[in-house]
Amino acid sequence: MLANMLKSLRKSLSLQQKCLQHKNQVDNAESVHGANLANCIFCVEETKQCKCDHNNIEDTKSAEGGTNLDAEHDSEANCSFTYAVINMVGMLIGLGVICAYSSHLLGKCLEKNTKLRSYVDIGSHAFGAKGRIMATTFIYMEIFMALVSYTISLHDNLNSIFSGMHLKLQLAKLSTLQLLTIGAVLIALPSLWLRDLSSRSFLLTGGILMFLVIFVSIASTPIFGGVQINHKIPLLHLHNIPSISGLYIFSYGGHIVFPNLYKAMKDPSKFTKVSIVSFTLVTLLYTTLGFMGGKMFGPDVNSQVTLSMPPKLFVTKIALWATVVTPMTKYALEFAPFAIQLEKRLPKFNSGRTKMIIRGSVGSFLLLVILAHALSVPYFEHVLCLTGSLVSVAICLIFPCAFYIKICWGQISKPLFVLNLSIITCGFLLGVMGTISSSKLLVKHFLQAQSA
């Protein structure tokens, strides 16, 4: 999930630059493309890979003493390294600080009533039954949309690993990639039947390990000679902030489990310090990943950085497999809140075996629904941006501030009230604009795929 943030920022900032550069390449290399020019849709659909032979273009231009692409790139990417750092870190730190503050507010709400134990409990305490329904609805929406995004990530990386493989199934008209994705999801499906929390902890540890493997693989790519760290980073385009912020906020998400962490601490008074340290580390990690990908792959970086790594490198294979395994470890963990609530609502006379069967069956059905959505709308970055703008911005920014104002009403100073109201307003505006932007892009690419 973290590495995919990279492409949305880099690609949204430099799409115009890439199209201009590509147009010049095509104009100077028609003899290389020939009839394939009609099939090049790179400048029309930003999430698709150009089918043209870029290597031949570059070789032809080099032999003929063509245009100076480096000079053109410099004229477009007019932002120095220092300003690029300020732009990226500024936005990351800004959202990180706000999300850390909203995490602190959840802790304050829990301090007011020791009986509160979950995010839903806080919503219920603040706004009654409406607050409980609202919090529950958004939590389940985030879980569902996040799992769709993870499955799309699984789908995309399997495509890179098994490129060139062909499977045929007479009973269904499915592509090889779709069959591989279905197989991977079916392998992960039994994990939804787990009831032992220690088993889920094992999956969580496995997910963290896989992320570390991905991070190290990306960082070691230049060491093995796969890429050169010589790309420039363009200046931040402010009009792209709505869609980018949705992706960033999703990456900072986790507020639905913060109350559980608060209750698990021996000294809950240190919860705010834990939030500050955690969000600081995450911000540093995001910044490192962003600049590693930006400097190594430049404007051509994919929506998932692992897909931009040189395919023949050994570290690339490791990163791709780790990215495939990561979503498979998340299914049971993401379903855990839903499974717990489902079991609570089942009649008490049901045996443990019956509850396990019901929980596992419902979870398996929902996972298959998620798989169908992922195969129908395979646009990773846009689904993730929509999730962040539509759902995560409410869970991470709007709701915590609203809960705090309602629960602590009469004890909040005027400046603090204005601060929280400002965050609610900004979060609402970012959510609306980001949802509109990402929805338009999602519909656009879906319609283009249907008409192709």
N, C-alpha and C positions, 0 to 999 in steps of 0.2 A: 504494500500500500504506500509506503513512504517514497519508494523510488519513482512511482508513477507520477507524483507531484511535479517532478522535474520537467517532463515533457510539456505539461499544460502551460507552465510558465514560459519555457523557452520557445515553444511552438507558437503560442499566442502572441509573443513579442516579435517574432521574426518571420511570420508567414509572408508578409508583403515582400520582405527582402528575398526570400527564397523564390517567390514567383517571378520577380524581376530578373534574378540570376538565371532561373531556368529558361525564361523567355529568350534571353541572350544566347544561352547554350543551344536552344533549338534553332534559332535564327542562323547560327554559324555552323550547324552540323546537320543540315537536312539530308545530305548524302549518306549519313550514317543511319538515320532513322528510316528513311524511305517511307513505305506505306504505313509504318507503325506510328507515324505522327498523329493519326486520327485516334489512336488508342490511348494517347497520353492525357490523362485527366488530372495530373498533379495539381495544376493551378485552379482546377474547378472544385475538387474535393480534397480538403486539407488533411483528412485522416487516411487517405489511401496512398500507397507507395506508387511512384511513377514506374511504369513498365518500360520506359526507354532505357537504352544502354548508356548510362552516364559515363562509364569508363571509356567507351569508345569516343564519346564526345570530347572528353578531356584529352584523350590521346591525339585525336584529329586536330584539335586546336593547338595542342602543344607542338605538333609537327608543322603546322602552318603558321605558327607565331600569332595565334589568335589574340582575342582581347585579354586584358589583364584582369582576371577575376579577383585577384587579391586587392587590386586597387578599388574595384567595384565594391567588394565586401567592406573595405575600410570606409568608403564613402557612406554606406548604409549603416554600418555598425559604428556609430560615432561616439559611443560611450566608453570612457576609459574604465579600466579595471576597478579603480577606486569608486567611481560613481555607480558602477554596476553592483559593487558590494553594498554601497549605501542603499540603493534601490531595493535589492533583494532582502537584505538583513532588516531594513526599515519596515518592510511589510511583514516579514516573518516575526520580528520582535513585537510589532504592533498587535498583530493577532494573538501572538503567544502571551503577551502581557494581559490582554483582555480575557483570554480563556483562563489564564491562571487566576485572575481576579474573580471571574464567575465561579471557578472552583472553590475559591475562598468563601464566596457567598453561600454556597451549598453547605460548607462547614458551619457557618454562622447559623443557618436555618436549623441544622441538626443540634446545635447547642441550645436552641430555644426550647426544644422538646426532645427529651432523651428517648421517647418511645418511637420516634421516626427512625426507619432503618434503610429506606431505599429512596430512589429518585421519585418513584410514584407516590410514596408516602408523603414526601415534601409537597408535591403538587396537590395531593388530597388535603393536607393540612392548610395549605394556602387558599385554595379555591373550592374545597369540598369535592363533591362527586364530579363536577365539571373538570376540576383540575386533575383528578385521577384519570378520567377518560382521555383528556387531552394529552397528558404525559404518556400514558400507555400507548395511545395511537401513534404518537411520533416515535416512540422507542421501537415499536414493531415495524414501522415504516423504515426506520434507519437500518434495522437488522436485515430486513428483506432486501432493500436496495443495495446495501453493502455486500451481501452475499451474491447478488447478481453481478456486481462489479468484480468480486473475487473469482467468480466462475468465468467471466469474460477473460480475466487475466490468465487463468488456467488454460483456457481455449487458445489464446494468442501464443503463449509460450510453448504449448504442445505443437503448434504449427511450426515453430522454429526448430524444435528438436526432431520432429519426424517429417521434415520437408522431403518430398520425393516419394514417400511411402503411399501405397494405394491399397485400400481394403474394399471389398465388395460384400454387401449383404443383400440378398435377394428379397428379403421380407420387408425391407424399408429403403426408401430412396434417400439415403443419407450419405453425405460426403465422408471421406476418410477422417478429416479433422473432427467432424461431428461425432463420429463413432468413437474416436479416441477420447474426446471430452466426456461423452456419456460413460465410457468405461472407467475413467478416472473418478467421476462423481460416484459411480456405483461402488468403487473401492472404498471411498470415504464414507459412504452411507451408513455402514454398521456403527460408526462412532456416535451416531445420533441416539443409539440405544443404550449408551453408557449412562449409568446412574451414579457410579462411584466417582466422587469429586477428585480423588487422587489420580484417576485416569485422565480426567480433564486437565489437571495440573501438568501431567506428562505431556499432553498435547500443547499446552501453553509454552512449556519449556522447549518443545520441538519447534514451535513457531518462532520463538526468539532466536534459537540456534540457526534456523534457516535464514533469518534476516541478517544475522552476523556473517553468514557464509556469502550472501549476496553482496553485502557491503564490502567485504574483503576482496571478493572477486572483481567488483567494479574498480576498486582502488588499485588493484594489482594489474589491471589491463595494460597501462602504459609500460610497466616493467617488462612484460613479455613481448613488447614491440607491436602490439596490436593497433595502437593509435598514438598520435602525438598531441601533447597539450599545448596547442597553439591557436585555438579558435578564440575569436573575440565575442564578447557578450553585448548585445544591443541594449540601447536605452529602454527603460520601462515605459510602456505605452499606457497612460492612465485610463484610457477607454476600455482596456481589457480587465480592469480590476474586478468588476462584478463577477465574471465567470471564474477568474483565478481565485478570488477570495473564497468561493464555494469549495473549491478543491482544497485550499489551505485549511479552512475550518474543519472539513471532514478529517483531514490528517491530524488535527489537534483534538479530535473528538475522543470521548472516553468518560464524559461526565455522568453517564448513566450508571457507571460502576463506582464512582467516587464516594457516594455515601456508604457503600459496602466497605470500601477501604478505610473510610473514617471510623466505622464501627469496629473494624478489625485491629485498629492501632491501640497499643498499650497506653500511649499518651496522645489523645486526640488533639491536645492543644498545639501540637507540632504539625498539624495537618497543613496549615498555610505554608510553613517552611518547606514541607515535602512538595507541595504544589509548585512553589517557586523554583526549587532545584530541578524538579522533573521537567517542567516546561522550558527551563533554560537549556537543559541537556538536549531535549527534543529539537529546539530551535537551532542549536549548534549542529546537530546531526543533519537536519534538513538543509541548512546552509552549505554544509560540506558536500552533501549529495548533489545539490543544485549546481555548485560550481565545478565539481568533478565532471558531471555530465556535460555542462555547458562548455567547459574548456576542452574536453576530449572529443565531443561529437558535434558541437556547434549547432547551427539551425536544423541539422538533419536528425537531431535526437528524437527517438520514438516516444510514443506515449508511455511506454515502459522501457526504462533505460536498458534493461537486459536484452531487448530486441535490437538495440543499436550496437551492441558489442560485436566485434569481428567473429563470424560464425565458426571459423576454423580453430580458434584458440581453445585450449583445454579449460581455462578459467571461465570461458563463456558457457561451455557445456555444464560446468558446475553451477553457475549462476542460474541458468535456465531450469535445470532440474530442481534447484532450491526454490525457485519461483513457482514451479508446478506443485511442489509439496506443501508450500506455505498455505494456499487456500484450503487444501485438504485437511490441515490441522485446525482451521478456523470454524468449520461448519458446526461441530459439537459445542464449541465455546460460544459462538454467536447465538446458537439456539438455546443455550442454558437458561436465560431469563424467561423465555417463552415456556420451556419445559417445566420450570419451577412453578409458574403461575398455573399451568395446565393441571399439574398434579394437585395443587391446592384446591382447585375447583371440582375435582372428581369426588364422587361420593365416598365417604369414609369407610363404608363396608367393602369397598373394592380391595382385593389383596394386592400386595406389592407386585406380583407377577402380572396381574391385570393392568395395573397402572403403567408398568413398563411397556406392555404391548400397545396400549393406547398411545402413550407418549411417543414411542418409537414409530408407530404407524403414521401418526399425524406428522411427525418430523420428517419422515421419509417422503410422504406425499408433498409437503411443502418444498422439500429440496428438489423434487422432480419438477415442480412448478417453476422454481427458480432456474433450474437448468433449461427449461423451455424458453423462458424469458431471455436468458443469456445467449442462447443460440439464435433467437429471433432478432435481438438488438445488440449485435456485437461491437458496440462503440464504447470502449472502456472509459476514455477520458470524459466523454460527455455524460455518461451515466453517473460517473463519480462526481462530476461538477454539479449535476442535477441533485444528487443526494445531499451534497454539502449545502447547496443554496436552499433547497426545499425543506430539508429536515434538520441537518446538523446545526445550522445557524440558530434554529429555534432552541434545540436542546442545549447547545453550548453557550449561547449569549442571551437570548430573549427570556427564556423561562427562568433561569437562575436569578436574573435581576428582578423579574416580576414576582417570583416567589419571595425573594428577600424583602422587597418593598411591602408586600401584603402581610407577611409574617411579622416583620419588625416595624410595622407602621406606628408612628408616634414616638419611636426611639431613633429615627434616622435624622441626621442633620440636613439642612437645606442643600449644602453643596453635594453631599453624598446622594441625596435624592435626585438632584439634577444630573449627576454623573450616571446613575443607573438608568434614568429616563433617556439620557443621550445614547447609552449603549443599546437600549431597546429600540430606539428610533433608527440608529445606524444599522443595527442588525436586521431590522425589518426591511429597510431600503436595500441593503445588500442582498437579502434573501429574495426579494421580489425581482430586482434587476438580474441577479444571477440565475434565477429560475427561468425567467423569460429568455435570457441569452442562451442558456444551455438547452432549453426545450426547443428553441428554433433550430439550433445546430443539430440536435438529435433527430428532429423531424426531417430536416433537410437531407441529412445523409441516409436516413432510412428510405425516403422517397427516391433518392438517387439510386440506391441499391436495388429497389424494386423495379425501377424502370430500366436498369442496365441489362 
